[in-house]
Amino acid sequence: MRNGGPKARIAVIAGDGIGTEVTPQAVKVLKAVRAAARRPMEFVEFDWGADKFLREGVTLPPGAVELLRDEFDAILFGALGDPRVPSNQHAADILLGLRFKLDLYVNARPVELLDDRLTPLRDRTEKDIRLMVFRENTEGLYVGVGGVFKQGTPDEIAVQEDVNSRKGVERIIRYAFEYAGQNGLKRVCMSDKSNAMTFAHGLWQRVFKEVRQQYPDIDSRHLFIDTLAMEIVRDPGQFDVIVTCNLFGDIISDLGAQLAGGLGLAPSGNIHPGKTSLFEPVHGSAPNIAGKGIANPLGSVLTSAMMLDFLGWKPQAELVRAAVRAALRENYVTPDLGGGKTTGEVADWLVDFVEKNNFAGR
Ligand SMILES: NC(=O)c1ccc[n+]([C@@H]2O[C@H](COP(=O)([O-])OP(=O)(O)OC[C@H]3O[C@@H](n4cnc5c(N)ncnc54)[C@H](O)[C@@H]3O)[C@@H](O)[C@H]2O)c1
């Protein structure tokens, strides 16, 4: 059961490319944590991805959403994307399908510098780069409303609608304030482009004004997304929590990921509080390095730590993060971070750390 119940049930969808390499390594670390915690956690693997799609024509099998919703607490996801499926249809069906059908409205993307040497910003340290980006995950420009007219002619027109509901905007903004309050964070920044997108983001402005009044202890402010992009590079230390729409959150969180060491390290959660939620590294299937055994597993491992937090396994989540910090400190890392270790060697090192450092009531 979720949130501290007796047994956690995890669906594992490794997906394609390096998803199939890093996810089993993250599960290996989770199994070490499980043994250390002496608490039950069950893993069930699903082979949904490009191979199955090419073999059977199946993306998200019938009944999949109900199965995950009713029988699992969380989903540990790898990545989807395969050069043999140029349309990316299976990825859209599976990943966007789960985000929308499980109503995972919070996309949480922490930006946390775990070792000073990893940021491209000069003179910035761990204390400067620690913030959370909450991206609205079920609406906006990603809902697939639109169409193409006169395709293939010089008069071709393409329309993509930006869909924003009061309910959708309010729940993500409220989540950001609640998260700040629960984690002792003092600053929430809402970002939009309401000066140009007056209808869609006018709604964000109105809702933000209402919700912020209910959290007088939190220092809340608004920045246009272009200003936010500049400010987050100039002085990331001014932010604790950022909340924004689907498209802007997608972009600004990748910018943030780079400030904290790059894609190989960035975790994320697709969350609906109290319901089955999905956790995935920010990176994709990286076909350029797939099969070489050099993919960085730390993004997936840090993703597992987020999942442990969600499940109410807080000390275990901290233990996993401590292991990752230690590996970075020791430079026991894959080539993307300047090391010479393989995916499996890094994970084995983390398992060893977890086994040796299982102390203090964890
Ligand atoms: N959530 C997802 O499943 C997801 C997200 C992004 C992209 N994709 C898909 O992945 C495929 C490749 O996309 P892309 O190349 O734009 O993005 P990508 O994240 O797969 O790779 C971008 C670059 O970062 C490197 N990289 C990524 N993760 C790494 C890791 N763990 N260790 C070391 N290096 C790593 C890659 O080698 C590549 O050079 C596409 O099919 C795309 O649609 C899927």
The ligand as an SDF file (V2000), in Angstrom:
LIG
                    3D

 44 48  0  0  0  0  0  0  0  0999 V2000
   10.6060   10.1620  -21.0660 N   0  0  0  0  0  0  0  0  0  0  0  0
   11.0960    9.5350  -22.1200 C   0  0  0  0  0  0  0  0  0  0  0  0
   10.9160    8.3220  -22.2830 O   0  0  0  0  0  0  0  0  0  0  0  0
   11.8990   10.3050  -23.1130 C   0  0  0  0  0  0  0  0  0  0  0  0
   12.4290   11.5560  -22.8090 C   0  0  0  0  0  0  0  0  0  0  0  0
   13.2300   12.2100  -23.7630 C   0  0  0  0  0  0  0  0  0  0  0  0
   13.4660   11.6220  -24.9930 C   0  0  0  0  0  0  0  0  0  0  0  0
   12.9110   10.3980  -25.2530 N   0  0  0  0  0  0  0  0  0  0  0  0
   13.1950    9.6800  -26.5060 C   0  0  0  0  0  0  0  0  0  0  0  0
   14.5220    9.1730  -26.4430 O   0  0  0  0  0  0  0  0  0  0  0  0
   15.0800    9.1180  -27.7480 C   0  0  0  0  0  0  0  0  0  0  0  0
   16.3980    9.8590  -27.7810 C   0  0  0  0  0  0  0  0  0  0  0  0
   16.1510   11.2460  -27.5300 O   0  0  0  0  0  0  0  0  0  0  0  0
   17.3190   12.3060  -27.2950 P   0  0  0  0  0  0  0  0  0  0  0  0
   18.5990   11.8030  -27.8680 O   0  0  0  0  0  0  0  0  0  0  0  0
   16.7870   13.6210  -27.6980 O   0  0  0  0  0  0  0  0  0  0  0  0
   17.4450   12.4220  -25.6900 O   0  0  0  0  0  0  0  0  0  0  0  0
   18.2210   11.4860  -24.6770 P   0  0  0  0  0  0  0  0  0  0  0  0
   17.9240   11.9740  -23.3110 O   0  0  0  0  0  0  0  0  0  0  0  0
   17.9270   10.0740  -24.9330 O   0  0  0  0  0  0  0  0  0  0  0  0
   19.7850   11.7360  -24.9940 O   0  0  0  0  0  0  0  0  0  0  0  0
   20.3400   13.0420  -25.1000 C   0  0  0  0  0  0  0  0  0  0  0  0
   21.8480   12.9660  -24.8900 C   0  0  0  0  0  0  0  0  0  0  0  0
   22.1470   12.7130  -23.5050 O   0  0  0  0  0  0  0  0  0  0  0  0
   22.8550   11.5050  -23.3730 C   0  0  0  0  0  0  0  0  0  0  0  0
   22.2960   10.7800  -22.2190 N   0  0  0  0  0  0  0  0  0  0  0  0
   20.9810   10.7030  -21.8910 C   0  0  0  0  0  0  0  0  0  0  0  0
   20.8270    9.9530  -20.8030 N   0  0  0  0  0  0  0  0  0  0  0  0
   22.0530    9.5360  -20.4490 C   0  0  0  0  0  0  0  0  0  0  0  0
   22.5470    8.7030  -19.4070 C   0  0  0  0  0  0  0  0  0  0  0  0
   21.7340    8.1470  -18.4870 N   0  0  0  0  0  0  0  0  0  0  0  0
   23.8620    8.4710  -19.3450 N   0  0  0  0  0  0  0  0  0  0  0  0
   24.7130    9.0250  -20.2200 C   0  0  0  0  0  0  0  0  0  0  0  0
   24.3040    9.8280  -21.2400 N   0  0  0  0  0  0  0  0  0  0  0  0
   22.9900   10.0710  -21.3400 C   0  0  0  0  0  0  0  0  0  0  0  0
   22.6350   10.7330  -24.6650 C   0  0  0  0  0  0  0  0  0  0  0  0
   23.6900    9.8520  -24.9200 O   0  0  0  0  0  0  0  0  0  0  0  0
   22.5130   11.8390  -25.6720 C   0  0  0  0  0  0  0  0  0  0  0  0
   23.7840   12.2620  -26.0940 O   0  0  0  0  0  0  0  0  0  0  0  0
   14.0250    9.7030  -28.6870 C   0  0  0  0  0  0  0  0  0  0  0  0
   13.2940    8.6520  -29.2520 O   0  0  0  0  0  0  0  0  0  0  0  0
   13.1470   10.5180  -27.7490 C   0  0  0  0  0  0  0  0  0  0  0  0
   11.8260   10.6600  -28.2350 O   0  0  0  0  0  0  0  0  0  0  0  0
   12.1570    9.7280  -24.3490 C   0  0  0  0  0  0  0  0  0  0  0  0
  1  2  1  0
  2  3  2  0
  2  4  1  0
  4  5  1  0
  4 44  2  0
  5  6  2  0
  6  7  1  0
  7  8  2  0
  8  9  1  0
  8 44  1  0
  9 10  1  0
  9 42  1  0
 10 11  1  0
 11 12  1  0
 11 40  1  0
 12 13  1  0
 13 14  1  0
 14 15  2  0
 14 16  1  0
 14 17  1  0
 17 18  1  0
 18 19  2  0
 18 20  1  0
 18 21  1  0
 21 22  1  0
 22 23  1  0
 23 24  1  0
 23 38  1  0
 24 25  1  0
 25 26  1  0
 25 36  1  0
 26 27  1  0
 26 35  1  0
 27 28  2  0
 28 29  1  0
 29 30  1  0
 29 35  2  0
 30 31  1  0
 30 32  2  0
 32 33  1  0
 33 34  2  0
 34 35  1  0
 36 37  1  0
 36 38  1  0
 38 39  1  0
 40 41  1  0
 40 42  1  0
 42 43  1  0
M  CHG  2   8   1  16  -1
M  END
$$$$
